[in-house]
Amino acid sequence: MDRPFLSSVSLAGLERIASEIIPDDAYAYYMTGARDEITLRANVAAWSSWYLAPLLLTDTRELTMETTVLGASVGSPVMIAPMAAQTLAHPDGELATVRAASAGGHVVVLSMNASMPVEQLAAEPGAHVWLQLYLSSRDEVTANLVERARAAGAEALVVTVDAVVESPTTHRRPHGPIGLPSALSFPMNDGTPLDDGITWATIERFVAEAGLPVVLKGILRPDDARRAADLGCAGIVVSNHGGRQVDGTIATAEALADVADAVADRLEVYVDGGIRRGTDVLRALALGARAVLVGRPVLWGLAAAGQAGVARVLELLDSELHQDARQCGVTDLRAVPRDLVRLSTTIGGSLPPILPVRGR
């Protein structure tokens, strides 16, 4: 894709391009959700239920995109969510993603099922890498991966806790299960079965032994958020696994405020699921998130144009967030006021269709 075109393409345009480039099985693996995909669709729709009430006549000329996560200064509150096997979308895979993110100061949460090792990716200049993992049924396997992450310079461990059992997606395709290339490798996952019996006691031991800040991913309830804080977790991700695990779970935009209120300043709160606009990021910050994690749109950019495509996705979200925040009178992205957003009880779902633009 030539750069002049890339500089003008939207996220929706990148999604259309990606749908034509990514092989059918890989596209189904990335883009589908569990069962009837109710949660998959609700994640996107729920953000639009929160309407903005701008603060006017506020000097926002000094607003920057910079923020802090887990005490580290970063260039943006937009982070990249863990996504497996990115070489299915583009030959450069996670390397392209990390390089694009590093250029803008974005954190990348690297999947345990990445197609490239943490040692290679965390060594990229300027990289902020966190490692996502599932706890193994063998403690020594988990301990080895954690040690690799520490030695490589990973800045945090993100433990996914909402995938106790495998939940098959719909795949939205009539010709059977997904088939992935036999040559695909996962250098941080040796195939050892995961621990399907983890409890809060398991997390307590892990936090005590990890040697890195621990973030729990998959929290949707205030009481679970409080338990995470009690056990010394550094953060939580309000997440329903992108609608890929239990269909019909609450959308993250609906769960976020209650979860954030429950833990206040005891740990940092992040959120993923359905972020498609800078406005969505602003809404999330107002509802109590420190930062957001973006997944599928990054894959669209990666498939469309490799590193340049990922950079375009991040540029779009950052520029929209900066513009919308200034328009709404926000002076600090680390302290977006809660009353900037209002939950609509009448408008959502009743908007008229958008009419096509007619040419001359």
Contacts in CASP RR format, 6 or more apart in sequence:
PFRMAT RR
TARGET T0000
AUTHOR 0000-0000-0000
METHOD contacts of the structure
MODEL  1
MDRPFLSSVSLAGLERIASEIIPDDAYAYYMTGARDEITLRANVAAWSSW
YLAPLLLTDTRELTMETTVLGASVGSPVMIAPMAAQTLAHPDGELATVRA
ASAGGHVVVLSMNASMPVEQLAAEPGAHVWLQLYLSSRDEVTANLVERAR
AAGAEALVVTVDAVVESPTTHRRPHGPIGLPSALSFPMNDGTPLDDGITW
ATIERFVAEAGLPVVLKGILRPDDARRAADLGCAGIVVSNHGGRQVDGTI
ATAEALADVADAVADRLEVYVDGGIRRGTDVLRALALGARAVLVGRPVLW
GLAAAGQAGVARVLELLDSELHQDARQCGVTDLRAVPRDLVRLSTTIGGS
LPPILPVRGR
1 9 0 8 1.000
1 17 0 8 1.000
1 304 0 8 1.000
1 305 0 8 1.000
1 308 0 8 1.000
1 309 0 8 1.000
3 308 0 8 1.000
6 304 0 8 1.000
6 305 0 8 1.000
6 308 0 8 1.000
6 309 0 8 1.000
6 312 0 8 1.000
7 312 0 8 1.000
9 17 0 8 1.000
9 304 0 8 1.000
9 312 0 8 1.000
10 316 0 8 1.000
11 276 0 8 1.000
11 277 0 8 1.000
11 297 0 8 1.000
11 300 0 8 1.000
11 313 0 8 1.000
11 316 0 8 1.000
13 300 0 8 1.000
14 297 0 8 1.000
14 300 0 8 1.000
14 301 0 8 1.000
14 304 0 8 1.000
14 309 0 8 1.000
14 312 0 8 1.000
14 313 0 8 1.000
15 297 0 8 1.000
15 300 0 8 1.000
17 300 0 8 1.000
17 301 0 8 1.000
17 303 0 8 1.000
17 304 0 8 1.000
18 27 0 8 1.000
18 89 0 8 1.000
18 299 0 8 1.000
18 300 0 8 1.000
18 301 0 8 1.000
18 303 0 8 1.000
18 304 0 8 1.000
19 27 0 8 1.000
19 31 0 8 1.000
21 303 0 8 1.000
21 304 0 8 1.000
22 30 0 8 1.000
22 88 0 8 1.000
22 89 0 8 1.000
22 299 0 8 1.000
22 303 0 8 1.000
23 88 0 8 1.000
24 173 0 8 1.000
25 178 0 8 1.000
25 179 0 8 1.000
25 180 0 8 1.000
26 85 0 8 1.000
26 88 0 8 1.000
26 89 0 8 1.000
26 180 0 8 1.000
28 169 0 8 1.000
28 171 0 8 1.000
28 172 0 8 1.000
28 173 0 8 1.000
28 178 0 8 1.000
29 85 0 8 1.000
29 88 0 8 1.000
29 178 0 8 1.000
29 180 0 8 1.000
30 83 0 8 1.000
30 88 0 8 1.000
30 89 0 8 1.000
30 296 0 8 1.000
30 299 0 8 1.000
31 296 0 8 1.000
32 40 0 8 1.000
32 169 0 8 1.000
32 170 0 8 1.000
32 171 0 8 1.000
32 172 0 8 1.000
32 244 0 8 1.000
33 39 0 8 1.000
33 40 0 8 1.000
33 169 0 8 1.000
33 170 0 8 1.000
33 242 0 8 1.000
33 243 0 8 1.000
33 244 0 8 1.000
33 247 0 8 1.000
34 40 0 8 1.000
34 167 0 8 1.000
34 168 0 8 1.000
34 169 0 8 1.000
34 170 0 8 1.000
34 243 0 8 1.000
34 244 0 8 1.000
34 245 0 8 1.000
34 246 0 8 1.000
34 247 0 8 1.000
35 169 0 8 1.000
35 170 0 8 1.000
35 247 0 8 1.000
36 170 0 8 1.000
36 247 0 8 1.000
37 170 0 8 1.000
37 172 0 8 1.000
37 243 0 8 1.000
37 247 0 8 1.000
38 247 0 8 1.000
38 248 0 8 1.000
39 240 0 8 1.000
39 242 0 8 1.000
39 243 0 8 1.000
39 246 0 8 1.000
39 247 0 8 1.000
39 248 0 8 1.000
39 249 0 8 1.000
39 251 0 8 1.000
40 242 0 8 1.000
40 243 0 8 1.000
40 244 0 8 1.000
40 247 0 8 1.000
42 248 0 8 1.000
42 251 0 8 1.000
43 240 0 8 1.000
43 242 0 8 1.000
43 243 0 8 1.000
43 251 0 8 1.000
43 252 0 8 1.000
43 253 0 8 1.000
43 273 0 8 1.000
43 274 0 8 1.000
44 273 0 8 1.000
44 274 0 8 1.000
44 276 0 8 1.000
45 251 0 8 1.000
45 349 0 8 1.000
46 251 0 8 1.000
46 252 0 8 1.000
46 253 0 8 1.000
46 254 0 8 1.000
47 253 0 8 1.000
47 274 0 8 1.000
47 275 0 8 1.000
47 276 0 8 1.000
47 277 0 8 1.000
47 279 0 8 1.000
47 280 0 8 1.000
47 283 0 8 1.000
47 284 0 8 1.000
48 348 0 8 1.000
49 253 0 8 1.000
49 254 0 8 1.000
49 343 0 8 1.000
49 344 0 8 1.000
49 348 0 8 1.000
50 253 0 8 1.000
50 283 0 8 1.000
50 286 0 8 1.000
50 287 0 8 1.000
50 341 0 8 1.000
50 342 0 8 1.000
50 343 0 8 1.000
50 344 0 8 1.000
51 341 0 8 1.000
51 342 0 8 1.000
51 343 0 8 1.000
51 344 0 8 1.000
51 347 0 8 1.000
52 279 0 8 1.000
52 282 0 8 1.000
52 283 0 8 1.000
52 324 0 8 1.000
52 328 0 8 1.000
52 340 0 8 1.000
52 341 0 8 1.000
52 342 0 8 1.000
53 339 0 8 1.000
53 340 0 8 1.000
53 341 0 8 1.000
53 342 0 8 1.000
54 327 0 8 1.000
54 328 0 8 1.000
54 329 0 8 1.000
54 340 0 8 1.000
55 328 0 8 1.000
55 329 0 8 1.000
55 330 0 8 1.000
55 337 0 8 1.000
55 340 0 8 1.000
56 329 0 8 1.000
58 329 0 8 1.000
58 330 0 8 1.000
58 331 0 8 1.000
59 331 0 8 1.000
60 325 0 8 1.000
60 326 0 8 1.000
60 329 0 8 1.000
60 330 0 8 1.000
60 331 0 8 1.000
62 331 0 8 1.000
63 322 0 8 1.000
63 325 0 8 1.000
63 326 0 8 1.000
63 330 0 8 1.000
63 331 0 8 1.000
63 332 0 8 1.000
63 333 0 8 1.000
64 333 0 8 1.000
65 75 0 8 1.000
65 76 0 8 1.000
65 77 0 8 1.000
65 318 0 8 1.000
65 321 0 8 1.000
65 322 0 8 1.000
65 333 0 8 1.000
66 73 0 8 1.000
66 74 0 8 1.000
66 75 0 8 1.000
66 76 0 8 1.000
66 333 0 8 1.000
67 73 0 8 1.000
67 74 0 8 1.000
67 75 0 8 1.000
67 76 0 8 1.000
67 77 0 8 1.000
67 290 0 8 1.000
67 291 0 8 1.000
67 333 0 8 1.000
67 334 0 8 1.000
68 74 0 8 1.000
68 334 0 8 1.000
69 77 0 8 1.000
69 79 0 8 1.000
69 107 0 8 1.000
69 268 0 8 1.000
69 270 0 8 1.000
69 290 0 8 1.000
69 291 0 8 1.000
70 155 0 8 1.000
70 156 0 8 1.000
70 213 0 8 1.000
70 215 0 8 1.000
70 234 0 8 1.000
70 235 0 8 1.000
70 268 0 8 1.000
72 128 0 8 1.000
72 155 0 8 1.000
74 105 0 8 1.000
74 106 0 8 1.000
74 107 0 8 1.000
74 128 0 8 1.000
74 291 0 8 1.000
75 104 0 8 1.000
75 105 0 8 1.000
75 106 0 8 1.000
76 104 0 8 1.000
76 105 0 8 1.000
76 106 0 8 1.000
76 314 0 8 1.000
76 318 0 8 1.000
76 321 0 8 1.000
77 281 0 8 1.000
77 285 0 8 1.000
77 289 0 8 1.000
77 290 0 8 1.000
77 291 0 8 1.000
77 292 0 8 1.000
77 321 0 8 1.000
77 333 0 8 1.000
78 106 0 8 1.000
78 281 0 8 1.000
78 291 0 8 1.000
78 292 0 8 1.000
78 294 0 8 1.000
78 314 0 8 1.000
78 317 0 8 1.000
78 318 0 8 1.000
78 321 0 8 1.000
79 106 0 8 1.000
79 107 0 8 1.000
79 108 0 8 1.000
79 109 0 8 1.000
79 270 0 8 1.000
79 291 0 8 1.000
79 292 0 8 1.000
79 293 0 8 1.000
79 294 0 8 1.000
80 97 0 8 1.000
80 101 0 8 1.000
80 106 0 8 1.000
80 107 0 8 1.000
80 108 0 8 1.000
80 109 0 8 1.000
80 293 0 8 1.000
80 294 0 8 1.000
80 295 0 8 1.000
80 298 0 8 1.000
81 109 0 8 1.000
81 272 0 8 1.000
81 293 0 8 1.000
81 294 0 8 1.000
81 295 0 8 1.000
81 298 0 8 1.000
82 109 0 8 1.000
82 110 0 8 1.000
82 111 0 8 1.000
82 112 0 8 1.000
82 132 0 8 1.000
82 158 0 8 1.000
82 160 0 8 1.000
82 217 0 8 1.000
83 111 0 8 1.000
83 295 0 8 1.000
83 296 0 8 1.000
83 298 0 8 1.000
83 299 0 8 1.000
84 111 0 8 1.000
84 113 0 8 1.000
84 114 0 8 1.000
84 115 0 8 1.000
84 186 0 8 1.000
85 111 0 8 1.000
85 113 0 8 1.000
85 114 0 8 1.000
85 115 0 8 1.000
85 180 0 8 1.000
85 184 0 8 1.000
85 186 0 8 1.000
86 93 0 8 1.000
86 94 0 8 1.000
86 96 0 8 1.000
86 97 0 8 1.000
86 114 0 8 1.000
86 115 0 8 1.000
86 299 0 8 1.000
86 302 0 8 1.000
87 93 0 8 1.000
87 94 0 8 1.000
87 115 0 8 1.000
87 116 0 8 1.000
87 184 0 8 1.000
88 115 0 8 1.000
88 180 0 8 1.000
88 181 0 8 1.000
88 184 0 8 1.000
89 299 0 8 1.000
89 302 0 8 1.000
89 303 0 8 1.000
90 96 0 8 1.000
90 302 0 8 1.000
90 303 0 8 1.000
90 306 0 8 1.000
92 302 0 8 1.000
92 306 0 8 1.000
92 307 0 8 1.000
93 115 0 8 1.000
93 116 0 8 1.000
93 302 0 8 1.000
93 306 0 8 1.000
94 108 0 8 1.000
94 110 0 8 1.000
94 114 0 8 1.000
94 115 0 8 1.000
94 116 0 8 1.000
94 121 0 8 1.000
95 116 0 8 1.000
95 120 0 8 1.000
95 121 0 8 1.000
95 124 0 8 1.000
96 302 0 8 1.000
96 306 0 8 1.000
96 307 0 8 1.000
96 310 0 8 1.000
97 108 0 8 1.000
97 298 0 8 1.000
97 302 0 8 1.000
97 307 0 8 1.000
97 310 0 8 1.000
98 108 0 8 1.000
98 110 0 8 1.000
98 121 0 8 1.000
98 124 0 8 1.000
98 127 0 8 1.000
98 129 0 8 1.000
99 124 0 8 1.000
99 307 0 8 1.000
100 306 0 8 1.000
100 307 0 8 1.000
100 308 0 8 1.000
100 309 0 8 1.000
100 310 0 8 1.000
100 311 0 8 1.000
100 314 0 8 1.000
101 107 0 8 1.000
101 108 0 8 1.000
101 127 0 8 1.000
101 128 0 8 1.000
101 310 0 8 1.000
101 314 0 8 1.000
102 108 0 8 1.000
102 124 0 8 1.000
102 125 0 8 1.000
102 126 0 8 1.000
102 127 0 8 1.000
102 128 0 8 1.000
103 311 0 8 1.000
104 314 0 8 1.000
105 126 0 8 1.000
105 128 0 8 1.000
106 128 0 8 1.000
106 314 0 8 1.000
107 128 0 8 1.000
107 129 0 8 1.000
107 130 0 8 1.000
107 155 0 8 1.000
107 291 0 8 1.000
108 121 0 8 1.000
108 127 0 8 1.000
108 128 0 8 1.000
108 129 0 8 1.000
108 130 0 8 1.000
109 129 0 8 1.000
109 130 0 8 1.000
109 131 0 8 1.000
109 132 0 8 1.000
109 158 0 8 1.000
109 293 0 8 1.000
110 118 0 8 1.000
110 121 0 8 1.000
110 122 0 8 1.000
110 129 0 8 1.000
110 130 0 8 1.000
110 131 0 8 1.000
110 132 0 8 1.000
110 154 0 8 1.000
111 132 0 8 1.000
112 131 0 8 1.000
112 132 0 8 1.000
112 133 0 8 1.000
112 134 0 8 1.000
112 145 0 8 1.000
112 186 0 8 1.000
112 188 0 8 1.000
112 189 0 8 1.000
113 186 0 8 1.000
113 188 0 8 1.000
113 189 0 8 1.000
114 121 0 8 1.000
114 186 0 8 1.000
114 187 0 8 1.000
114 188 0 8 1.000
115 184 0 8 1.000
115 185 0 8 1.000
115 186 0 8 1.000
115 187 0 8 1.000
116 187 0 8 1.000
117 148 0 8 1.000
117 187 0 8 1.000
117 188 0 8 1.000
118 129 0 8 1.000
118 131 0 8 1.000
118 148 0 8 1.000
118 149 0 8 1.000
118 152 0 8 1.000
118 154 0 8 1.000
118 188 0 8 1.000
119 148 0 8 1.000
119 151 0 8 1.000
119 152 0 8 1.000
121 127 0 8 1.000
121 129 0 8 1.000
122 129 0 8 1.000
122 149 0 8 1.000
122 152 0 8 1.000
122 153 0 8 1.000
122 154 0 8 1.000
123 152 0 8 1.000
128 155 0 8 1.000
129 152 0 8 1.000
129 153 0 8 1.000
129 154 0 8 1.000
129 155 0 8 1.000
130 154 0 8 1.000
130 155 0 8 1.000
130 156 0 8 1.000
130 157 0 8 1.000
130 158 0 8 1.000
130 215 0 8 1.000
131 145 0 8 1.000
131 149 0 8 1.000
131 154 0 8 1.000
131 156 0 8 1.000
131 157 0 8 1.000
131 158 0 8 1.000
131 188 0 8 1.000
132 157 0 8 1.000
132 158 0 8 1.000
132 159 0 8 1.000
132 160 0 8 1.000
132 217 0 8 1.000
133 142 0 8 1.000
133 145 0 8 1.000
133 146 0 8 1.000
133 149 0 8 1.000
133 157 0 8 1.000
133 158 0 8 1.000
133 159 0 8 1.000
133 160 0 8 1.000
133 188 0 8 1.000
134 159 0 8 1.000
134 160 0 8 1.000
134 163 0 8 1.000
134 194 0 8 1.000
134 195 0 8 1.000
135 142 0 8 1.000
135 159 0 8 1.000
135 194 0 8 1.000
135 195 0 8 1.000
135 198 0 8 1.000
135 202 0 8 1.000
135 206 0 8 1.000
136 142 0 8 1.000
136 145 0 8 1.000
136 192 0 8 1.000
136 193 0 8 1.000
136 194 0 8 1.000
136 195 0 8 1.000
137 192 0 8 1.000
137 193 0 8 1.000
137 194 0 8 1.000
137 195 0 8 1.000
137 196 0 8 1.000
138 192 0 8 1.000
141 190 0 8 1.000
141 192 0 8 1.000
142 206 0 8 1.000
143 209 0 8 1.000
145 188 0 8 1.000
146 157 0 8 1.000
146 210 0 8 1.000
146 211 0 8 1.000
146 212 0 8 1.000
148 188 0 8 1.000
149 157 0 8 1.000
149 212 0 8 1.000
150 211 0 8 1.000
150 212 0 8 1.000
154 212 0 8 1.000
155 212 0 8 1.000
155 213 0 8 1.000
156 212 0 8 1.000
156 213 0 8 1.000
156 214 0 8 1.000
156 215 0 8 1.000
156 234 0 8 1.000
157 210 0 8 1.000
157 212 0 8 1.000
157 213 0 8 1.000
157 214 0 8 1.000
157 215 0 8 1.000
158 215 0 8 1.000
158 216 0 8 1.000
158 217 0 8 1.000
158 237 0 8 1.000
159 203 0 8 1.000
159 206 0 8 1.000
159 214 0 8 1.000
159 215 0 8 1.000
159 216 0 8 1.000
159 217 0 8 1.000
160 217 0 8 1.000
160 218 0 8 1.000
160 241 0 8 1.000
161 198 0 8 1.000
161 203 0 8 1.000
161 216 0 8 1.000
161 217 0 8 1.000
161 218 0 8 1.000
161 219 0 8 1.000
162 217 0 8 1.000
162 218 0 8 1.000
162 220 0 8 1.000
162 239 0 8 1.000
162 240 0 8 1.000
162 241 0 8 1.000
162 245 0 8 1.000
162 246 0 8 1.000
163 194 0 8 1.000
163 241 0 8 1.000
163 245 0 8 1.000
164 196 0 8 1.000
164 197 0 8 1.000
164 198 0 8 1.000
165 196 0 8 1.000
167 244 0 8 1.000
167 245 0 8 1.000
167 246 0 8 1.000
169 244 0 8 1.000
171 177 0 8 1.000
171 178 0 8 1.000
195 202 0 8 1.000
200 227 0 8 1.000
200 231 0 8 1.000
203 214 0 8 1.000
203 216 0 8 1.000
203 228 0 8 1.000
203 231 0 8 1.000
203 233 0 8 1.000
204 231 0 8 1.000
206 214 0 8 1.000
207 214 0 8 1.000
207 231 0 8 1.000
207 232 0 8 1.000
207 233 0 8 1.000
213 234 0 8 1.000
213 235 0 8 1.000
214 232 0 8 1.000
214 233 0 8 1.000
214 234 0 8 1.000
214 235 0 8 1.000
215 233 0 8 1.000
215 234 0 8 1.000
215 235 0 8 1.000
215 236 0 8 1.000
215 237 0 8 1.000
215 268 0 8 1.000
215 270 0 8 1.000
216 228 0 8 1.000
216 233 0 8 1.000
216 235 0 8 1.000
216 236 0 8 1.000
216 237 0 8 1.000
217 236 0 8 1.000
217 237 0 8 1.000
217 239 0 8 1.000
218 236 0 8 1.000
218 237 0 8 1.000
218 238 0 8 1.000
218 239 0 8 1.000
218 240 0 8 1.000
218 241 0 8 1.000
219 225 0 8 1.000
219 228 0 8 1.000
219 236 0 8 1.000
219 237 0 8 1.000
219 238 0 8 1.000
219 239 0 8 1.000
219 259 0 8 1.000
220 238 0 8 1.000
220 239 0 8 1.000
220 240 0 8 1.000
220 249 0 8 1.000
220 250 0 8 1.000
220 252 0 8 1.000
220 255 0 8 1.000
220 259 0 8 1.000
221 255 0 8 1.000
221 259 0 8 1.000
222 258 0 8 1.000
222 259 0 8 1.000
222 261 0 8 1.000
222 262 0 8 1.000
222 263 0 8 1.000
223 262 0 8 1.000
225 236 0 8 1.000
225 259 0 8 1.000
225 262 0 8 1.000
225 263 0 8 1.000
225 267 0 8 1.000
225 269 0 8 1.000
226 262 0 8 1.000
226 263 0 8 1.000
228 235 0 8 1.000
228 236 0 8 1.000
228 263 0 8 1.000
228 267 0 8 1.000
229 263 0 8 1.000
229 266 0 8 1.000
229 267 0 8 1.000
232 267 0 8 1.000
233 267 0 8 1.000
234 267 0 8 1.000
234 268 0 8 1.000
235 267 0 8 1.000
235 268 0 8 1.000
235 269 0 8 1.000
235 270 0 8 1.000
236 259 0 8 1.000
236 263 0 8 1.000
236 267 0 8 1.000
236 268 0 8 1.000
236 269 0 8 1.000
236 270 0 8 1.000
237 270 0 8 1.000
237 271 0 8 1.000
237 272 0 8 1.000
237 293 0 8 1.000
238 252 0 8 1.000
238 255 0 8 1.000
238 256 0 8 1.000
238 259 0 8 1.000
238 260 0 8 1.000
238 269 0 8 1.000
238 270 0 8 1.000
238 271 0 8 1.000
238 272 0 8 1.000
238 289 0 8 1.000
239 252 0 8 1.000
239 271 0 8 1.000
239 272 0 8 1.000
239 273 0 8 1.000
239 293 0 8 1.000
240 246 0 8 1.000
240 249 0 8 1.000
240 250 0 8 1.000
240 251 0 8 1.000
240 252 0 8 1.000
240 273 0 8 1.000
242 272 0 8 1.000
242 273 0 8 1.000
242 274 0 8 1.000
243 249 0 8 1.000
243 273 0 8 1.000
251 273 0 8 1.000
252 271 0 8 1.000
252 272 0 8 1.000
252 273 0 8 1.000
252 274 0 8 1.000
253 271 0 8 1.000
253 274 0 8 1.000
253 280 0 8 1.000
253 283 0 8 1.000
253 284 0 8 1.000
253 287 0 8 1.000
256 269 0 8 1.000
256 271 0 8 1.000
256 284 0 8 1.000
256 287 0 8 1.000
256 288 0 8 1.000
256 289 0 8 1.000
257 287 0 8 1.000
257 288 0 8 1.000
257 338 0 8 1.000
259 269 0 8 1.000
260 269 0 8 1.000
260 287 0 8 1.000
260 288 0 8 1.000
260 289 0 8 1.000
261 288 0 8 1.000
263 269 0 8 1.000
268 290 0 8 1.000
268 291 0 8 1.000
269 288 0 8 1.000
269 289 0 8 1.000
269 290 0 8 1.000
270 289 0 8 1.000
270 290 0 8 1.000
270 291 0 8 1.000
270 292 0 8 1.000
270 293 0 8 1.000
271 284 0 8 1.000
271 287 0 8 1.000
271 289 0 8 1.000
271 292 0 8 1.000
271 293 0 8 1.000
272 292 0 8 1.000
272 293 0 8 1.000
272 294 0 8 1.000
272 295 0 8 1.000
273 293 0 8 1.000
273 295 0 8 1.000
274 280 0 8 1.000
274 296 0 8 1.000
275 281 0 8 1.000
275 284 0 8 1.000
275 292 0 8 1.000
275 293 0 8 1.000
275 294 0 8 1.000
275 295 0 8 1.000
275 297 0 8 1.000
275 317 0 8 1.000
276 297 0 8 1.000
277 317 0 8 1.000
277 320 0 8 1.000
278 316 0 8 1.000
278 317 0 8 1.000
278 318 0 8 1.000
278 320 0 8 1.000
278 321 0 8 1.000
278 324 0 8 1.000
279 320 0 8 1.000
279 321 0 8 1.000
279 324 0 8 1.000
280 292 0 8 1.000
281 292 0 8 1.000
281 317 0 8 1.000
281 320 0 8 1.000
281 321 0 8 1.000
282 321 0 8 1.000
282 324 0 8 1.000
282 325 0 8 1.000
282 328 0 8 1.000
282 330 0 8 1.000
282 336 0 8 1.000
282 340 0 8 1.000
283 341 0 8 1.000
284 292 0 8 1.000
285 292 0 8 1.000
285 333 0 8 1.000
285 336 0 8 1.000
286 336 0 8 1.000
286 337 0 8 1.000
286 338 0 8 1.000
286 340 0 8 1.000
286 341 0 8 1.000
287 338 0 8 1.000
287 341 0 8 1.000
288 336 0 8 1.000
288 338 0 8 1.000
290 334 0 8 1.000
294 313 0 8 1.000
294 317 0 8 1.000
297 313 0 8 1.000
297 317 0 8 1.000
298 310 0 8 1.000
298 313 0 8 1.000
298 314 0 8 1.000
300 313 0 8 1.000
301 309 0 8 1.000
301 310 0 8 1.000
301 312 0 8 1.000
301 313 0 8 1.000
302 309 0 8 1.000
302 310 0 8 1.000
305 312 0 8 1.000
321 333 0 8 1.000
325 333 0 8 1.000
325 336 0 8 1.000
328 340 0 8 1.000
330 336 0 8 1.000
330 337 0 8 1.000
330 340 0 8 1.000
END
